[in-house]
Amino acid sequence: MIRITGLVVLAAALAVPALTSPASADDAADEATYSGYHRAIRAAELCEERNFDQDAHAKMAGVIDEKIHYAIGAGRRLILIEQAKSEMGKVVEDKGCADTSVQDALALFHGDLEPALQ
């Protein structure tokens, strides 16, 4: 039987935030930008009944990657995407597509991401 000491548990607990939260202000800004774009995509899906295929997602990802200077790793990206989709879904469900935050997200989509789809 393997025994886990309190020190090992403490070390593991301290390591988890480092894996799940941004390390610096620049990282936090990149993550906020990344999440904002994915909220915008979700708003377009929900409020404009848009369906994006793999090619469209790849084009939008290229725009987003340039905005964040390719600074976020793949695992963290997946977490941020799921959070952003969930957040926007909740706002649309609770407040509707006319909500200011949804309209701001749609404006971001139309201004920055939609041109890449042309």
C-alpha positions in Angstrom: 0.0 0.0 0.0 1.3 3.5 -0.9 1.0 6.2 1.7 0.6 9.8 0.6 2.1 12.2 3.1 0.6 15.6 3.9 3.6 17.2 2.2 3.0 15.4 -1.1 -0.7 16.4 -1.0 0.2 20.0 -0.2 2.7 20.1 -3.1 0.1 18.7 -5.5 -2.6 21.2 -4.3 -0.2 24.0 -4.9 0.7 22.8 -8.3 -2.9 22.6 -9.6 -3.5 26.4 -9.8 -0.3 26.8 -11.8 -1.8 24.4 -14.3 -5.2 26.0 -14.5 -4.5 29.7 -14.2 -2.5 32.2 -16.2 1.0 32.8 -15.0 1.2 36.6 -15.8 -0.8 39.6 -16.7 0.1 39.0 -20.4 -1.2 35.5 -20.1 -4.4 36.7 -18.5 -4.9 39.2 -21.2 -4.3 36.6 -23.9 -6.8 34.3 -22.2 -9.4 37.0 -21.9 -9.0 37.8 -25.6 -9.1 34.1 -26.6 -12.3 33.6 -24.5 -13.9 36.7 -25.9 -13.5 35.5 -29.4 -15.0 32.1 -28.5 -17.9 33.7 -26.8 -18.4 35.7 -30.0 -18.4 32.5 -32.1 -21.0 31.0 -29.8 -23.1 34.1 -29.9 -23.2 33.9 -33.7 -24.1 30.2 -33.5 -27.0 30.8 -31.0 -28.3 34.1 -32.1 -27.8 34.0 -35.8 -28.2 30.3 -36.2 -24.8 30.1 -37.8 -23.2 26.7 -38.3 -19.4 26.6 -38.8 -17.7 23.7 -40.5 -14.1 22.7 -39.8 -12.7 25.0 -42.5 -14.5 28.0 -41.0 -13.2 27.2 -37.5 -9.7 26.9 -38.9 -10.0 30.3 -40.5 -11.3 31.9 -37.3 -8.6 30.1 -35.3 -6.0 31.7 -37.5 -7.3 35.2 -36.7 -7.5 34.4 -33.0 -4.0 32.9 -32.9 -2.6 36.1 -34.4 -4.4 38.2 -31.8 -2.9 36.2 -28.9 0.5 35.7 -30.6 0.1 31.9 -30.3 0.6 32.2 -26.6 -1.9 29.6 -25.2 -1.2 25.8 -25.2 -3.7 23.3 -26.6 -5.0 22.0 -23.3 -5.7 25.4 -21.9 -7.4 26.4 -25.2 -9.8 23.6 -24.8 -10.7 24.6 -21.3 -11.2 28.2 -22.3 -13.3 27.3 -25.3 -15.7 25.2 -23.2 -15.9 27.9 -20.6 -16.6 30.5 -23.2 -19.3 28.4 -24.9 -20.9 27.7 -21.6 -20.9 31.3 -20.4 -22.4 32.6 -23.6 -25.0 29.9 -23.7 -26.1 30.9 -20.2 -26.3 34.6 -21.0 -28.3 33.9 -24.2 -30.6 31.5 -22.2 -31.1 33.9 -19.3 -31.1 37.3 -21.0 -31.6 36.7 -24.7 -29.7 37.8 -27.8 -30.6 41.5 -27.3 -28.4 41.6 -24.1 -25.6 44.1 -24.4 -22.9 41.5 -23.7 -24.3 39.3 -26.5 -24.5 42.2 -28.9 -20.9 43.2 -28.0 -19.8 39.6 -28.8 -21.7 39.7 -32.1 -20.0 42.9 -33.0 -16.6 41.3 -32.3 -17.5 38.4 -34.4 -18.7 40.6 -37.4 -15.7 42.9 -37.1 -12.8 40.5 -36.6 -13.9 36.9 -37.4 -16.5 37.0 -40.1 -14.2 38.7 -42.7 -11.9 35.7 -42.4 -14.8 33.5 -43.6 -15.2 35.4 -46.9 
